[in-house]
Amino acid sequence: MKKNILFKNLTKFYFSSEIILVISTILSLIIANSFLSEKFQFFLNEEIVSNISLKFIIDDFLMAIFFFLVGLELKKEIILGELSNFNKAITPVIAAFGGVIMPAIIFLLFNLNEKDNFKAFAIPCATDIAFAYAVVKSFGEKIPQFSRVFIVSLAVIDDLIAVVIIALFYTENFNIAYLFAILFVVILLFFINKAKTSILPYNIFLWFVLWVILLRSSIHPAISGVIIAIFIPIKIGNKNYLENISHNISPLVNLFIIPVFVFANSMVSIENFSFSIFSNPLFLGIFFGLFIGKQLGVMIFCWPIYSFKNLNFSKSLYNDIYSVAIFAGIGFTMSLFIANLSLSDQGDINIAKIAILLGSFASFIYGSFIVILKNKLLLKNRNL
């Protein structure tokens, strides 16, 4: 009996989404720095049909499903969970702006004498939803429910802000007609989902239409998943419609889509690495923007909320937020995406990638240390 229990626990450990995610990252980095690198890059980027490669399918199509799951869980928390209280819901929204503004300021301060680097200011501004979600989930009850929802909410919001930044600063020949097309689809979604009948076929069709519009407009089409999720009803009849969909697609997203996405996007080569990059303004701006700017911006922007007594924002809640605000510095995939958009020189791109990796890793290590230390202190106080 004990052997069976042990086997189940080991199976659960080895096949958990967090372990698969770590393995995917390590394998990707190994391949990127091996003789297989060029062949694998060719395999990912080779066109299957016109303008469609395996990497395009992963980044633009599969990630839309991930964003859909995040949107469903966020909506559930807003309607029924921790974010249903306005006093708490306003916190990640305001914090997200701090987590975008402060890293940009720090980046620009390090690059005052390097005007050519200014276009890369947005690299440390985004939080990687996939990693933040996996890290927070891996700590389980060690991180309070509100803090878990907070970091995922913040990651979604500041990535949406990053998408707006991309649209404004890194998108060429944007046609405003696409905005009206998006608005038209959103209106259709509103009326269809308001009927609360068998709506899944209509949602799938409109999701595809919205995905194509976003793709054509140069806005990342994965965001279509969040937009569709907003209009999924909580209940249809007596059935928990939203929760059932979320439950059904969670294994697909956590055990396949996220690991595949990380595997395809973590290929960072450290060939010709030199310690001189640690004094490079581009490296310093990105690294400290992620590691210091993110947590600093979140906490500074949360301070007025904490100080406003009518919101009942307790000191313990403020401390809980700090323990996860550090994880907002895990920029990774979205930061890598913006680096490729904002920088043209391959040498600068490599410096940016190394800064993103180290800044994200430092945020993960320090954040984990704070969470573990905080829980040990709480346990010690209870035992006194």
Wavefront OBJ file of the C-alpha trace (Angstrom):
o trace
v 0.000 0.000 0.000
v 2.829 2.375 0.952
v 4.622 1.572 -2.318
v 1.508 2.467 -4.304
v 1.191 5.804 -2.472
v 4.888 6.514 -3.056
v 4.536 5.664 -6.759
v 1.554 8.017 -7.105
v 3.448 10.841 -5.393
v 6.526 10.325 -7.556
v 4.377 10.186 -10.688
v 2.627 13.391 -9.685
v 6.021 15.043 -9.088
v 7.716 13.971 -12.292
v 4.750 14.767 -14.507
v 3.733 18.062 -12.904
v 3.605 21.063 -15.231
v 6.367 22.860 -13.314
v 8.878 20.022 -13.754
v 8.023 19.689 -17.454
v 8.490 23.445 -17.836
v 11.959 23.376 -16.248
v 12.994 20.391 -18.391
v 11.759 22.187 -21.536
v 13.846 25.263 -20.705
v 17.013 23.265 -19.986
v 16.681 21.173 -23.156
v 16.113 24.275 -25.258
v 19.236 25.982 -23.870
v 21.307 22.814 -24.420
v 20.184 22.512 -28.052
v 20.752 26.249 -28.657
v 24.397 25.810 -27.648
v 25.068 22.532 -29.462
v 25.716 21.418 -33.043
v 21.955 20.857 -33.401
v 21.149 24.555 -33.044
v 21.020 25.524 -36.731
v 19.145 22.374 -37.750
v 16.564 22.850 -35.018
v 16.075 26.544 -35.865
v 15.575 25.572 -39.499
v 13.057 22.917 -38.439
v 11.097 25.456 -36.374
v 11.108 28.202 -38.987
v 10.719 26.201 -42.195
v 7.440 27.004 -43.935
v 4.896 24.183 -43.820
v 2.590 26.113 -46.131
v 2.691 29.737 -47.277
v 4.061 31.929 -44.422
v 3.140 29.297 -41.801
v 5.911 27.563 -39.866
v 5.919 25.355 -36.790
v 7.101 28.303 -34.686
v 4.267 30.442 -36.032
v 1.758 27.766 -34.982
v 3.285 27.579 -31.493
v 3.674 31.322 -30.866
v 0.573 32.664 -32.547
v -1.986 29.860 -32.472
v -1.292 27.596 -29.476
v -0.563 30.527 -27.184
v -4.011 31.945 -27.954
v -5.394 28.883 -26.137
v -3.098 29.597 -23.179
v -4.305 33.203 -23.035
v -7.855 31.872 -23.204
v -7.293 29.748 -20.084
v -5.694 32.686 -18.260
v -8.647 34.866 -19.254
v -11.138 32.278 -17.969
v -9.411 31.993 -14.604
v -9.093 35.756 -14.333
v -12.791 36.246 -15.083
v -13.743 33.622 -12.512
v -11.720 35.424 -9.862
v -13.192 38.804 -10.843
v -16.802 37.561 -10.711
v -16.649 34.997 -7.894
v -13.203 35.028 -6.306
v -10.575 37.249 -4.743
v -10.913 40.031 -7.306
v -14.685 40.337 -6.855
v -13.909 42.869 -4.123
v -13.185 46.255 -5.752
v -10.680 47.169 -3.050
v -8.582 44.148 -4.016
v -9.301 44.188 -7.747
v -7.911 47.694 -8.204
v -4.561 46.644 -6.750
v -3.126 44.532 -9.629
v -4.363 47.076 -12.173
v -2.479 49.968 -10.537
v 0.502 47.735 -9.723
v 0.772 46.654 -13.373
v 1.289 50.251 -14.478
v 4.022 50.620 -11.851
v 5.572 47.411 -13.131
v 5.745 48.903 -16.618
v 6.732 52.507 -15.863
v 9.545 51.902 -13.339
v 11.502 49.323 -15.433
v 11.299 51.687 -18.423
v 12.658 54.571 -16.306
v 15.519 52.433 -14.961
v 16.364 51.245 -18.479
v 16.457 54.816 -19.818
v 18.606 56.013 -16.881
v 21.265 53.402 -17.687
v 21.136 54.341 -21.382
v 21.103 58.160 -21.201
v 24.288 58.294 -23.271
v 23.183 55.546 -25.647
v 20.298 57.127 -27.536
v 20.217 54.249 -30.062
v 19.147 51.925 -27.228
v 16.078 54.001 -26.319
v 13.892 51.998 -28.691
v 14.505 48.937 -26.487
v 12.973 50.586 -23.379
v 10.019 48.139 -23.350
v 12.124 44.970 -23.033
v 12.014 44.859 -19.185
v 8.386 46.054 -19.006
v 6.534 42.741 -19.447
v 6.036 39.774 -17.126
v 6.093 36.262 -18.548
v 2.614 34.908 -17.750
v 3.573 31.274 -18.326
v 6.539 31.311 -15.938
v 4.880 33.527 -13.334
v 1.847 31.245 -13.371
v 3.969 28.095 -13.049
v 6.227 29.483 -10.298
v 3.344 30.735 -8.144
v 1.437 27.492 -8.691
v 4.476 25.436 -7.631
v 4.500 27.051 -4.153
v 0.871 26.060 -3.552
v -0.514 27.199 -0.195
v 2.778 28.863 0.754
v 1.539 31.802 -1.300
v -1.898 33.134 -0.206
v -4.754 32.890 -2.706
v -5.010 36.652 -3.238
v -1.268 36.922 -3.927
v -1.482 34.089 -6.455
v -4.354 35.787 -8.255
v -2.552 39.130 -7.928
v 0.617 38.068 -9.757
v -1.286 36.313 -12.566
v -3.621 39.317 -12.919
v -0.669 41.701 -12.928
v 1.112 39.575 -15.551
v -1.934 39.596 -17.826
v -2.470 43.354 -17.438
v 1.132 44.412 -17.979
v 1.429 42.076 -20.963
v -1.666 43.750 -22.396
v 0.075 47.097 -21.758
v 3.153 45.680 -23.506
v 0.973 44.736 -26.481
v -0.260 48.348 -26.661
v 3.359 49.541 -26.512
v 4.243 47.154 -29.351
v 1.293 48.439 -31.385
v 2.319 52.072 -30.808
v 6.111 51.873 -31.105
v 6.959 48.699 -33.028
v 4.125 48.292 -35.521
v 4.501 49.763 -38.989
v 1.630 50.785 -41.262
v -1.076 50.046 -38.702
v -4.539 50.520 -40.221
v -7.116 51.931 -37.808
v -9.845 50.100 -39.747
v -8.783 46.955 -37.906
v -9.853 48.550 -34.614
v -13.397 48.895 -35.942
v -13.317 45.272 -37.124
v -12.217 44.150 -33.636
v -14.966 46.258 -32.053
v -17.561 44.686 -34.365
v -16.505 41.162 -33.319
v -16.599 42.165 -29.650
v -20.161 43.474 -30.049
v -21.206 40.194 -31.669
v -19.608 38.250 -28.810
v -21.495 40.355 -26.283
v -24.919 39.664 -27.795
v -24.277 35.974 -28.534
v -23.008 35.196 -25.044
v -25.764 37.243 -23.433
v -28.232 34.669 -24.825
v -26.612 31.967 -22.606
v -27.569 29.095 -24.885
v -25.367 26.577 -26.711
v -22.765 29.146 -27.783
v -19.532 27.169 -28.203
v -19.662 26.848 -32.048
v -20.283 30.609 -32.395
v -17.453 31.405 -29.966
v -15.005 29.206 -31.862
v -15.947 30.793 -35.191
v -15.675 34.357 -33.840
v -12.419 33.440 -32.104
v -10.969 32.441 -35.477
v -12.250 35.656 -37.094
v -10.775 37.763 -34.274
v -7.484 35.861 -34.435
v -7.172 36.613 -38.167
v -8.025 40.297 -37.668
v -5.407 40.683 -34.926
v -2.816 38.865 -37.024
v -3.472 41.121 -40.016
v -3.389 44.231 -37.804
v 0.110 43.354 -36.475
v -1.265 42.978 -32.931
v -0.232 39.636 -31.456
v -3.169 37.272 -32.237
v -2.696 35.292 -29.003
v -4.470 38.149 -27.205
v -7.668 36.945 -28.928
v -7.849 34.237 -26.249
v -8.258 36.811 -23.460
v -10.919 38.723 -25.413
v -12.955 35.566 -26.078
v -12.672 34.487 -22.421
v -14.155 37.790 -21.252
v -17.446 36.928 -22.970
v -17.754 33.324 -21.760
v -20.722 33.155 -19.319
v -20.091 31.852 -15.813
v -23.173 29.633 -15.980
v -25.556 28.289 -18.608
v -28.642 26.899 -16.910
v -27.487 24.976 -13.850
v -24.095 24.146 -15.302
v -20.858 25.920 -14.335
v -20.062 26.588 -17.990
v -16.879 28.635 -17.551
v -15.424 26.340 -14.878
v -16.096 23.230 -16.985
v -14.279 24.688 -20.000
v -11.365 25.777 -17.796
v -11.128 22.320 -16.217
v -11.188 20.566 -19.610
v -8.437 22.604 -21.279
v -6.106 22.977 -18.263
v -4.197 19.695 -18.902
v -3.684 20.615 -22.569
v -2.303 24.041 -21.656
v -0.205 23.116 -18.597
v 1.265 19.841 -19.828
v 1.657 20.567 -23.553
v 1.191 24.138 -24.797
v 3.287 26.010 -22.189
v 6.222 23.535 -22.250
v 6.231 23.490 -26.076
v 6.162 27.292 -26.196
v 9.025 27.589 -23.684
v 11.034 24.918 -25.531
v 10.687 26.786 -28.839
v 11.442 30.220 -27.389
v 14.254 29.575 -24.882
v 16.927 28.991 -27.514
v 19.488 31.540 -26.400
v 23.049 31.036 -27.600
v 25.888 32.139 -25.313
v 28.539 31.706 -27.999
v 31.357 34.270 -27.759
v 30.223 35.236 -24.268
v 32.345 37.958 -22.643
v 32.213 39.342 -19.095
v 32.466 42.826 -20.588
v 28.712 42.733 -21.285
v 28.104 43.207 -17.533
v 29.170 46.841 -17.946
v 27.156 47.341 -21.135
v 24.341 49.928 -20.651
v 21.911 47.754 -22.628
v 22.573 44.784 -20.337
v 22.394 46.879 -17.156
v 19.161 48.601 -18.193
v 17.400 45.318 -18.956
v 18.775 43.352 -15.998
v 18.037 45.981 -13.354
v 14.804 46.957 -15.066
v 13.543 43.403 -14.571
v 15.114 42.561 -11.218
v 14.788 45.923 -9.438
v 12.388 47.957 -11.561
v 9.547 45.456 -11.519
v 9.340 44.893 -7.767
v 10.048 48.564 -7.032
v 7.368 49.787 -9.430
v 4.748 47.364 -8.112
v 5.361 48.265 -4.476
v 5.571 52.044 -5.041
v 2.292 52.073 -6.959
v 0.646 49.842 -4.334
v 1.718 52.169 -1.507
v -1.071 54.774 -1.985
v -3.635 51.932 -1.872
v -2.088 50.616 1.337
v -2.092 54.134 2.806
v -5.758 54.736 1.942
v -7.498 53.382 5.049
v -10.972 53.116 3.512
v -9.728 50.287 1.265
v -8.863 48.043 4.238
v -5.524 47.163 2.658
v -3.674 45.602 5.599
v 0.056 45.534 6.265
v 0.086 41.717 6.004
v -1.549 41.942 2.573
v 1.059 44.509 1.481
v 3.828 42.155 2.647
v 2.201 39.231 0.828
v 2.209 41.255 -2.368
v 5.944 41.961 -2.032
v 6.662 38.252 -1.789
v 5.215 37.756 -5.283
v 5.992 41.195 -6.806
v 9.564 39.984 -7.222
v 8.326 37.273 -9.595
v 7.019 40.033 -11.879
v 10.673 40.416 -12.891
v 10.473 37.133 -14.789
v 10.186 38.744 -18.215
v 11.520 35.941 -20.376
v 9.377 35.119 -23.435
v 7.585 38.448 -23.906
v 10.849 40.300 -23.223
v 12.631 38.135 -25.793
v 9.842 38.877 -28.246
v 10.195 42.652 -27.738
v 14.004 42.388 -27.979
v 13.701 40.875 -31.445
v 11.312 43.678 -32.456
v 13.298 46.605 -31.048
v 16.902 45.631 -31.836
v 18.379 44.991 -35.263
v 22.028 44.295 -34.452
v 22.582 40.608 -33.633
v 25.218 41.458 -31.040
v 22.760 43.714 -29.202
v 20.084 41.025 -29.406
v 22.446 38.498 -27.787
v 23.292 40.960 -24.992
v 19.585 41.599 -24.445
v 18.802 37.864 -24.321
v 21.495 37.197 -21.725
v 20.244 40.142 -19.627
v 16.677 38.826 -19.865
v 17.719 35.327 -18.807
v 19.832 36.515 -15.874
v 17.303 39.141 -14.760
v 14.476 36.599 -14.876
v 16.582 33.983 -13.087
v 17.612 36.455 -10.355
v 13.940 37.396 -9.849
v 12.996 33.734 -9.550
v 15.766 32.892 -7.051
v 15.261 35.971 -4.859
v 11.466 35.658 -4.985
v 11.651 31.987 -3.976
v 13.972 32.884 -1.093
v 11.543 35.546 0.182
v 8.525 33.198 -0.023
v 10.353 30.399 1.839
v 11.769 32.798 4.447
v 8.356 34.397 5.021
v 6.708 31.004 5.556
v 9.430 29.887 7.971
v 8.955 33.064 10.024
v 5.180 32.558 10.078
v 5.621 28.942 11.198
v 8.077 30.022 13.899
v 5.667 32.669 15.223
v 2.816 30.137 15.399
v 4.946 27.763 17.428
v 5.904 30.422 19.973
l 1 2 3 4 5 6 7 8 9 10 11 12 13 14 15 16 17 18 19 20 21 22 23 24 25 26 27 28 29 30 31 32 33 34 35 36 37 38 39 40 41 42 43 44 45 46 47 48 49 50 51 52 53 54 55 56 57 58 59 60 61 62 63 64 65 66 67 68 69 70 71 72 73 74 75 76 77 78 79 80 81 82 83 84 85 86 87 88 89 90 91 92 93 94 95 96 97 98 99 100 101 102 103 104 105 106 107 108 109 110 111 112 113 114 115 116 117 118 119 120 121 122 123 124 125 126 127 128 129 130 131 132 133 134 135 136 137 138 139 140 141 142 143 144 145 146 147 148 149 150 151 152 153 154 155 156 157 158 159 160 161 162 163 164 165 166 167 168 169 170 171 172 173 174 175 176 177 178 179 180 181 182 183 184 185 186 187 188 189 190 191 192 193 194 195 196 197 198 199 200 201 202 203 204 205 206 207 208 209 210 211 212 213 214 215 216 217 218 219 220 221 222 223 224 225 226 227 228 229 230 231 232 233 234 235 236 237 238 239 240 241 242 243 244 245 246 247 248 249 250 251 252 253 254 255 256 257 258 259 260 261 262 263 264 265 266 267 268 269 270 271 272 273 274 275 276 277 278 279 280 281 282 283 284 285 286 287 288 289 290 291 292 293 294 295 296 297 298 299 300 301 302 303 304 305 306 307 308 309 310 311 312 313 314 315 316 317 318 319 320 321 322 323 324 325 326 327 328 329 330 331 332 333 334 335 336 337 338 339 340 341 342 343 344 345 346 347 348 349 350 351 352 353 354 355 356 357 358 359 360 361 362 363 364 365 366 367 368 369 370 371 372 373 374 375 376 377 378 379 380 381 382 383 384
